[in-house]
Amino acid sequence: MTKLEVIDPRAAPAWEEFVASRPDATAFHTTAWASALADTYPYQPRYYVAFDDAGKIIAGIPTMLVRSRLTGTRIIGLPFSDFCAPLLQDDAVSARLVDALREDAERERCRYVELRGDGGCAPLEKGFQRVSDFVQHEIDLDRPIAVIQASLHRSARRGIRKAEEEGVKVRLSSDLADLQHFYRLHVPTRRKHGLPPTPYAFFCRLHRALIAPGHGCLLVAEFQGRIIAVDICTWHRDVIYGKFQAWDTRFRSLGHDLLLWHEILLGKERGCVRLNLGRSSTDNEGLRSYKSKWGAEEHALPYLYYPELQGFASEAGDSPRRRLLSAAIRHTPSALLPRLSAILYGHFA
């Protein structure tokens, strides 16, 4: 008889064994990613799983309970993750897990449940609102490097060539000192886009959980003795993820394209078959166009909500409140933003 439980993956080694057995699992499904999130923010991991008679997990829905006086109580799978679809099996087991998730949400009086990806699960189509506000982009690395380079738009090739001719150097790093350099660039980068910076504590825990054990790295671009851009990459199975980027705006034309090219080279070196460039809003034509010029394929990224998306998260990017928040961030001194972000960032999940 299949047994259902709600677990914290940090205390359940069976979850990591299950993730390792699933070809559709991503870096966001790993215990390391859950640890970085739950050790930084006051979220409660609630992974709804099904065990077989041998005590092995055969299906699971990874989520976290988010309690916030500002944005309400929600169950999200997972916070600050581009995608983390349920890892399900047959419809009968899936239906039981979905029912348990719904019952938990109602018991906790959640505003809604948010699942970032559908996992091809039929029971999730019943009672859930399907929202298609995002897409994701992936570069096929299972090709000769010369073929990949030829598939790039001429502007991308030109950006790479210009940086190399100017003498920009790229190195791999796992040093905390370079993480600090990344964050010094991250804050003004986010401020320029009207977005709050991610708390530094999260990156420290990400370093401890992923980079230090060898599941990720920093790519550091240097020009004339100065660090001008840093990317944080992680990998899982045969996919490499370019998750976080930061740059000195004065040198963006030199560092940005070259680092993305080195993400491709790193992925090839590690034997990865795809480079995931993360999600983009469907209304962000500029970002979608930039990723496409790298030969990336665009895929739909549906989010599912029960009973429906509500509150601040449901507002369009150009809504009055979002425009007001972006304007406030752009006018907040960079020195003050990290302190404000440490207090407020976790409410948005």
Helices and strands as residue ranges (DSSP letters): E 3-7, G 9-11, H 13-21, G 27-29, H 31-38, E 44-51, E 57-66, E 74-77, H 91-107, E 112-116, G 122-125, E 129-140, H 145-151, H 154-166, E 169-173, H 176-192, H 200-206, I 207-211, E 216-223, E 226-236, E 239-247, G 249-251, H 252-269, E 274-281, H 285-292, E 297-306, G 311-314, H 320-330, H 337-344, G 345-347
